[in-house]
Amino acid sequence: MASVKVSEQDIVNAICLYIADKKQVAPEDVVVELMYDDDYGFSAETFVNGRKQILIKQNMIEALRMWIDQVLGEDPFSGIELVLDDDEGIIALVR
């Protein structure tokens, strides 16, 4: 796979699919907020049926791997780097 930039919206979509799969709900039932903290790095807050779950960076990478496999049909074990971009927000670079 050539180097691909994954948008913030696609990261949210990947996490929605990932959580929906884990919780056996529809992806539309998942609400996601991406976060970055200088001390803790990347994370995502998810809400399903009124319950909150925090995903750490590794969970986000796992969600992206699932999305790359299912949606893009590419090798999910490519290198994935989360990046905080001034203009685009939180993006992922897949190599």
C-alpha positions in Angstrom: 0.0 0.0 0.0 1.3 3.4 -0.8 1.5 6.0 2.0 -2.1 7.1 2.9 -3.3 10.0 5.0 -6.4 9.0 7.0 -8.6 12.0 7.9 -10.0 12.7 11.4 -13.5 11.7 10.2 -12.2 8.4 8.9 -10.5 7.7 12.3 -13.8 8.4 14.0 -15.6 6.1 11.5 -13.0 3.4 12.2 -13.5 3.7 15.9 -17.3 3.6 15.4 -17.0 0.3 13.5 -14.6 -1.1 16.1 -16.8 -0.3 19.1 -19.9 -1.4 17.3 -18.3 -4.8 16.6 -17.2 -5.1 20.2 -20.5 -4.0 21.8 -22.8 -5.6 19.1 -24.5 -2.4 18.2 -24.9 -0.4 15.0 -22.0 1.9 14.2 -24.5 4.8 14.1 -25.1 4.2 17.9 -21.5 5.0 18.8 -20.4 8.6 19.5 -16.7 9.3 19.4 -14.6 12.3 20.5 -10.9 12.2 19.7 -8.5 13.8 22.2 -4.9 14.7 22.5 -3.1 15.6 25.7 0.6 16.6 26.0 1.0 14.2 29.0 -1.1 11.3 27.9 -1.0 11.5 24.1 -3.8 10.3 21.8 -7.1 8.9 23.1 -10.7 8.6 22.2 -13.8 8.9 24.3 -16.7 6.7 23.1 -20.3 6.6 24.2 -22.7 3.7 23.6 -26.1 3.5 25.2 -25.2 6.1 27.8 -22.0 4.4 28.8 -18.5 5.9 28.3 -15.4 4.1 27.4 -11.9 5.6 26.9 -9.7 4.1 24.2 -5.9 4.6 24.5 -3.7 5.0 21.5 -3.2 1.3 21.0 -6.9 0.7 20.9 -7.2 3.5 18.2 -4.5 1.8 16.2 -6.4 -1.6 16.5 -9.6 0.2 15.2 -7.6 1.6 12.3 -6.2 -1.8 11.5 -9.7 -3.3 11.4 -10.9 -0.4 9.2 -8.0 -0.7 6.8 -8.7 -4.4 6.4 -12.5 -4.2 6.1 -13.0 -0.9 4.3 -9.8 -0.4 2.2 -9.1 -4.1 1.7 -5.4 -3.5 2.3 -2.8 -5.0 4.6 -3.9 -4.0 8.1 -0.4 -4.5 9.5 1.1 -1.5 7.8 2.8 1.1 9.9 0.3 3.5 11.4 1.3 6.8 13.0 -1.2 9.1 14.7 -0.4 12.8 14.1 -1.8 16.0 15.6 -2.0 18.4 12.6 -2.6 22.1 13.1 -5.1 22.3 10.2 -6.6 18.9 10.0 -6.8 17.8 13.6 -5.9 14.2 14.5 -4.9 12.2 11.4 -3.2 8.9 10.8 -0.4 8.2 8.4 -0.4 4.7 7.0 2.8 3.4 5.3 
